[in-house]
Amino acid sequence: MQIFRRRIPDCELKKTIYIVALLLPISFFIINLPSVLSGKLIPNNQILVTQNINDVESAAKWLNQRTTPHDLVIANANISWLLNAKTADLLMATAWAGYSTMFVGNTFTHDRFAYPAPIESARYVVIGDIDTRWALLQPNVNTVFQQALAKGLKPVWHRGLYTIYAWNSAEQPSAHP
C-alpha cells in the first residue's frame, strides 16, 4: 500500500524547509520578546547565576585587601576569578580531603592539583549564593564544611548572600556595605 499518492516536488520541499527554518526562530523571538523587554526572562541556569553582583564585588574587594597571591581561598568560580590569591572551590577541597563528590571520584590523588587545597590551609572560605544552592548539596561537601566549622572556622564578613569564614579568631565578624 502506498502511503503517499503524490511525490512532493523538490522545489516545494525546499521552499517548505526554508519557510519553517525562517519562521521558527522568528516565533521564538516574538514569544520571548515581552519577558526580555520587561526584564523577567529567567534563564535555565538561573540557580547557577550570581544573584547580586554588588555582593560578589564587595566580598572580592574585602578579600583582596587581606590576601596575598600565596594565600589559599576556598571560593566558587563566581568570585574566585576576581581574587588575587590561589583559589579552589568546595568540591576540590572535598576531593583533597579524600572524599568523592560530584565529578570527582575518591581515587582523585593530590598530584592532580596545581597546589595543595585542604580547607584547613585556606586563609578564607567563601560561601556564596551558588554554594548554598548547589555546592553544599553535593556528596560529602557539606560534611567537609561542617567539619571545618567544628574545628573553628568562623564567619568574619557577611553581605547579602555571601559569607566569608576564617580560622583566625582574632578577626571579628562584621558586615560591610
N, C-alpha and C positions, 0 to 999 in steps of 0.2 A: 504494500500500500504506500502510495506516495503522499508524504505529509504536505509538501508544498507543491501546488499545482503549477505555479509560475515562478520562474527564477528571477530574483531581483537583479536588474542590470547593475553592473559595476559602478556606473556613474551615479545612480540613485543611492547605492550603498555608501559610496564615498561622501556624497552630499549629506546623508543622514549622520554619518560618523562625525563629519565636520561640524554640523549644527549642534549635535549633542556635546561635542568637545568644547564648543564655544559657549553654549548655554549653561552647562554645569557650573563652571567657576563663576559666571555672572550671577547665577541664582544663589550660590553660597555667599557671594559678596552682598547681594541685596538682603538676604536673610540676616546676616551678621552686622550690617551697617548700623542699625539703631543701637545695638548694645555697645558697639565700638564708639559711636559718637557720644553716647551717654556716659561712657567710662565704666560700664558694668559688664564688660566681656570678661568672663572667668576662664583662664586657660586650663587645660587638663592637668598641668603640672603645678597648679596653684599651691598645693601643700609644700612644694619644694622651693617656692619663691620667697625671697625675703619680704616680710610684711611691712617693715618700716626702715627705709634707708637711713634715716637720721639716727636710729638706734645703732645700726651697724657702724656708721661713720664715727659716732661718739665713742663707742667701745674701742674701735681701732685706734682712734686718737689717744685715748686713755692708755691703752696697751703700749703703743709706740713710744709714749713718754716714759715708760717704765721698763722697757725691754731692750736688749741688745741683739745683734744678729746671731749671737751664740746661745741665747735663751731658747728653750722649747716652750711653745704654746700649743695646747690641745684646743683646736677650734675647727668649726666646719668650713667648707670651701666658700661659703657666702661672705666670710670675713677674713679668712686666712690669707687671701691674696693681697689684702691691704696691710698686712703686718710685716714689720722689718725684723722678723725673728724666724727661727726654724719652726715649722708647724707640722702637726699630724692631726688627723681627725680622731674622733672617739672610736671608730671601727679599727683604726690602725693601733691605737693604744690598747684596745681589747686583744687584737692579734698579738701584739708584743707581749702581753701578759700570758699568752699561751692558750687563750680561748678561741674557739671558732666563732665566726659571726658571718653575717651576710657577705657574700663574695670572697670570704677568706676562710679556708679550712684550718683545722688545728695542726696541719703539717706545715704551716707557714713559718719559715725559720728567720731568725734575726739577721742573717746575712742578706736577706732580700730588702732590707731597709737601708736608706741612704745614711741614716744616723739613728741612734737609739731613741725609742719613743715610749718609754714607760710613763704612765700617768704620774707616778711618784717623782719623776725628774722634771716635770713641767713646772715652769715658773708660774704659769696661769693656765686655768682650764676655763674655756668659754662655753657656756650653754646658751644657745640661741633658739630662735623660733623653729628652725628645722630639726634641731636636736630633740626638743620636747615632742615634736610631732612625728619624727621618723627615727633618728639615730638611737635614742634611748629605748626604742621599742624593738630594736634588732636583737637577735640572740646574744646573750652574755654581756652586752654593752652596759645595760643598767647595773648588772652585777659588779662590773669593774668600777663604775662611777660610785655606787653605794659603798663599796669597799674603801674607795678614796675618801668619801665623806666620813666614814667611820674612823679613818686614820688621821683625820684632822683637816681635810680640805674645807675651807670656809669661804662664804661669799664676801667679796671685798668691794664690789661695784655692781650696781643694778640700774637698768633703764629699760622701760618697756618690756620687750620680750627677751632681753639679753641680760645674763648674769655672769659675772666674772668671779672665779674662785681662785684662791691662792693657799699655799701651805704656810706661808709666813703669817703667824697670828698677830704680828705687830701691825699689819695693815688693818685699819679699822673699816668696817663696812660703811659704804657711802653711796649716795645717789647723786649722779652728776647730770646737769641739764644738757 
